[in-house]
Amino acid sequence: MDFGRLDTRYPMLLIVPQNGTEKILRQRVADLGVEIRRNANVVGLTQDAESVRLRLEDGTELDTRYVIGADGAH
């Protein structure tokens, strides 16, 4: 495929390995003071205009402004 024919300032293909992307995202999240929880199974979620409440499988309840579910390809 000839990317030079595309109508863009960036006529190329750029591939970044997933672990590289994750490293950058982890650092930015840490800089912002955001907590990442891995292997946390959500069993309940309620929200209103200002917050989200999660109930985790282990009984923990969390109140937060945002939730991102990143369960991968499976």
Backbone torsions as a table, in degrees:
resi	resn	phi	psi	omega
1	MET	NA	133.7	-179.3
2	ASP	-96.3	98.6	-179.2
3	PHE	-71.4	-16.1	178.0
4	GLY	-64.8	-16.3	-179.8
5	ARG	-89.5	-5.5	179.9
6	LEU	-75.3	144.8	179.5
7	ASP	-83.9	75.8	-177.5
8	THR	-153.9	156.7	174.8
9	ARG	-74.3	-14.6	-175.6
10	TYR	-121.7	72.2	-176.8
11	PRO	-80.4	66.1	-178.1
12	MET	-153.6	168.0	174.4
13	LEU	-107.7	129.7	179.8
14	LEU	-123.3	122.8	179.7
15	ILE	-118.0	126.3	176.9
16	VAL	-114.8	127.7	178.3
17	PRO	-58.8	146.2	-178.0
18	GLN	-56.0	-40.2	-178.9
19	ASN	-64.8	-29.5	175.6
20	GLY	-69.1	-42.9	176.9
21	THR	-62.9	-44.6	-179.8
22	GLU	-62.7	-38.5	179.1
23	LYS	-61.7	-45.2	178.9
24	ILE	-63.9	-44.4	180.0
25	LEU	-65.4	-41.8	178.0
26	ARG	-59.8	-42.2	-180.0
27	GLN	-65.5	-43.2	179.9
28	ARG	-64.7	-42.2	178.4
29	VAL	-61.4	-43.4	178.5
30	ALA	-62.6	-41.3	178.5
31	ASP	-60.9	-32.0	-179.4
32	LEU	-86.6	-5.6	179.7
33	GLY	76.0	25.2	-179.1
34	VAL	-92.2	139.0	179.6
35	GLU	-91.5	134.8	172.6
36	ILE	-106.5	128.7	174.8
37	ARG	-112.3	123.7	178.3
38	ARG	-102.4	151.6	178.5
39	ASN	56.1	36.3	177.9
40	ALA	-103.1	111.1	-178.7
41	ASN	-87.6	115.5	-179.8
42	VAL	-82.9	127.5	179.3
43	VAL	-116.0	-6.0	177.4
44	GLY	-158.8	144.3	-180.0
45	LEU	-147.8	129.3	171.5
46	THR	-132.2	152.7	179.9
47	GLN	-147.2	157.4	170.8
48	ASP	-131.6	-164.9	-175.2
49	ALA	-67.7	-18.5	-173.8
50	GLU	-121.0	-14.3	-175.6
51	SER	-153.6	168.0	177.2
52	VAL	-127.5	135.0	176.1
53	ARG	-114.8	128.0	178.7
54	LEU	-112.9	143.6	169.4
55	ARG	-116.5	124.5	-179.1
56	LEU	-95.7	160.5	-178.0
57	GLU	-57.0	-31.8	-179.0
58	ASP	-81.9	5.2	178.5
59	GLY	94.7	-9.7	178.1
60	THR	-65.5	140.5	172.7
61	GLU	-118.7	137.1	-177.5
62	LEU	-127.0	138.4	171.7
63	ASP	-112.8	130.4	-176.6
64	THR	-153.0	169.7	177.9
65	ARG	-86.2	-33.4	-176.3
66	TYR	-137.2	152.7	174.0
67	VAL	-135.5	136.7	174.4
68	ILE	-122.4	122.5	174.8
69	GLY	-95.4	117.1	-178.3
70	ALA	-126.3	77.8	-174.6
71	ASP	-92.6	8.7	175.6
72	GLY	74.2	-163.7	-174.6
73	ALA	-72.9	-18.0	-176.6
74	HIS	-104.5	NA	NA
